[in-house]
Amino acid sequence: AQLEEVAAQFSDKFVFVEAYDNELAHLVEAGSDFFLMPSEFEPCGLNQIYSMAYGTLPIVRGVGGLKDSVNDYDVDPCDATGFVFYEPTSQALLLTMLRALLLYAQNLTEVQRVQLHAMQK
């Protein structure tokens, strides 16, 4: 219900779709700047791989396959493919989203470099 409220309040910037549609999922991933995956458990995960292939930077919780496939920008900017947080808290999620958004707002050229790097992985 909270995401629906956010979508209503910021309808020009945010969309919430509850139902799953594979074609729509790929269009969303390809047309986004960031793809959020705050998983509690993710044995492999494919969406972060799809996102990186499209140049969409994943923001993930460092569990399972997510921690193995997404390189955090703050740990190694040169090899970064996204943004990772580890603590299962809303604060850790928010801080990681803010890191991504600050980079986007302050250095779009660097974001584009990371996007290209992620696409090459």
N, C-alpha and C positions, 0 to 999 in steps of 0.2 A: 504494500500500500504506500510506503514512503517513496519508492521509486516512481510510482504513478503520480504522486504529488509533485515531485521534482520535475517530471516530464511536463506536467500541466503548467507549472510556474515558468519553466524555461523552454517552452515548446519550439523556439527558434534555434536552440542549441543542443537539446537533449531529447532523445526518444527512448522509450521503454517498450520492449516487445516481449511479452511473456511466453508466447507460443514459439516452438522451434520450427524453423524452415531452413533446410540446408542451403538452398540457393540464396536466400536472404542473408544467412549467416556469412557466406563468402562475400556478398556485396557489402555488408556492414564492415567486415574486416578489411576489405580492399579500400573502402572509402573513409576510413577512420585515421586519426593521427595516433591514437593509443587504443589498446585493447586490454581491458581489465579482467584478470583472472585471479580473484582472491580465494583460491581453492583451499579447502581444509585437507583434501586428499586428492592426489592426481598421479596415478601410477605411471602414466606416460604423457598424455596430453598431446593433442594435435593442433589445437587452435593457436597456440603460441607459434608453432611452426608455420601455419598458414599466414598468420599475421606478419611474421617476419618476411615471408616470401612476398607479401604485398607491400612491404615497407611501412607497416603499421607496428609501432613499438609496443610490445607487451609490457604490462605492469602486472607482475605475478607475485604470489606468495611462494617462497622458496621451498617447495615440497616436491617429492617424487621427480618426475620427468621435467617439471618446470625449472627446478634448480639446476638440472643438468643441461638444459638447452638455452636458458636465458642468462646472458652475462650482464651484470648490473653496471650501470654507467658510473656510479660513484666508486666502485671497486677498481675498474679498469676502463677509463673512457675510450682508450684506443681499440679495445676489443668488445665494447659494449654492444648489446643487441636489444636492450630494454632496461627495465627497472625492477628490482627485486626487494621484497621485504620478507622477514622471517617470523616475527612475532604474530600470533593469531589475534591481533587486536585491531579495533577500528582506528586507533591512533596510529599504529604502524602503517596501515593502509592509507590513511589520509596523508601522512608525512611523505610517503612514497609517491602518491599522486601529486602532491605539491612539488616535489623534486622534479618530476617530469614536466609539470606545467610551468615551473620557473625557467627551466632550460628552454622550453618552447617560447616563452615570452621574451627571454633575454638573449637567446642566441639561436635563431632559427637555422642559420647556416650549419651549426653544430648538430642540430636535430636532423637535418637532411643528411649530413655525413653519417650519423649513426643509422639512419634508415637505410641508406645504401649499403652500409656494412652488414646490417641484419639481412638484407636481401641476398647477399652473397654467401651467407652461412648455409 
